[in-house]
Amino acid sequence: MFAAALLAGAFVSIQIMLGALGIAIAIGLFMALLATTRVVPLRLFVACYVEVFRNVPALTQLFIIYFGLAQVGLRLQPIPAAIIGLGLGGGALLTEVFRAGIQALHHGQREAAVAVGMTPIMAIRYIILPQAWRIVLPPLGNYSISLLKETSVASAIAAPEIMFYARQLVTRSFETPVIYSLTALLYLAMCLPIGRLVARLERRSRAWQ
Amino acid sequence: MIEFFQIFFDKLPQWWPEMQTAAGRTLLLAAYAFILAIIFGLALALAKLSRSSMLRRVASVYIEIMRSIPTLVVLFIIYFGIVPLGITLNALTAGSIGLGIHAAAYVAEIFRSGIEAIHRGQREAALSVGMTPRQTLRYIVLPQATAIMLPPLINMLVVVLKDTSICSLISAPEIMLRAKDLASTYFRPMQLYVLAGAMYFGMAWPLSLLARLWGKQLGRGRRTI
């Protein structure tokens, strides 16, 4: 009986996680490329974005996006608000991850690509990103796991994910210890396989090197 | 935009006293949780490095479980979940314990990798000149490992500080709870949550900078060796 509701919540949790992961990767990649340009205002902009979003709690960001924006007339549904909020916060983290990945490559790689006649975009697409990908894979995997856990905070803006259903079940049945233990088990059952998968991908990409 | 700041600065004197008290609670919550995390984390790290395979397994399982469940779930279990067993904690205590035992799993990994980063020759040399294992840990391994562990530990403190916001969901009277209360009284959620965000930023950013500075210095020191 409890399990069905919690599983419905798990579906929404995964939905929020995948949406936020997509946004975070897109923002992180874009910002990391901006941060590696030579244009100082762009780099300053990226630095401000990263510092602000990395030093403010996810819950505060969600409240600003969900309750704050509603005050100025932009009313978002809970799930999109959670996806955007967690995605923006994750984007700041991934900017740092991708930037480190790009900068870990020897600059000779980019110079060589340009020297054989590739455009800068082609150099990024075919030379830089494929190599940086292997470097960023482990932190990206760890981020996915922490993102899945962070979706629990979205219950505070009434997104119907696992914790939201858990709290609802508790007010209805008063089986508090049982329900929250089940919830913990459910997160465990979702996070452990992702952890294994990340470890395996990591091993495989290392073997390739 | 101008109206936004006008309201903000008009109301700030009314909001500030409550927010200031709440900020104190947030800092206290983070401090207690972090101290607990350090103590418990060190114990877990030592258990994981010990010779007894039972201790190692218990520590590993604990760390794995804690790293796989959200902080919010830990807080709910400690605040609501153990009430039927006859234990009631106030929100601040439950918050510090929850955040502390959760962060301990991450702190343990920081300690473990810091201790393992010290070349084993250091330990062997200390043992061969007649130091006891305890003396070796105390005088040789830990002083060197501390320098390596400090930047990630400060980053962990930032994580704990940000996670205190989640304690508002178990009604601990910290920044987010006050901001929420005031937002529903004054109908100004945008201003209040931005204020809350700015307060967290003001507390977390200096720590983040400190961690980064320290890390850079450490990198420089290592490169010369």
Interface residues (C-beta under 8 A of the other chain):
Chain A: E51 V52 R54 N55 V56 P57 A58 L59 T60 Q61 F63 I64 F67 G68 L69 A70 Q71 V72 I145 K149 E150 T151 S152 V153 S155 A156 M163 A166 R167 V170 T176 P177 Y180 S181 T183 A184 Y187 L188 C191 L192 G195
Chain B: F4 E64 I65 R67 S68 I69 P70 T71 L72 V73 V74 F76 I77 F80 G81 I82 V83 P84 L85 V158 K162 D163 T164 S165 I166 S168 L169 M176 A179 K180 A183 F187 R188 P189 M190 Y193 V194 A196 G197 Y200 F201 A204 W205 S208
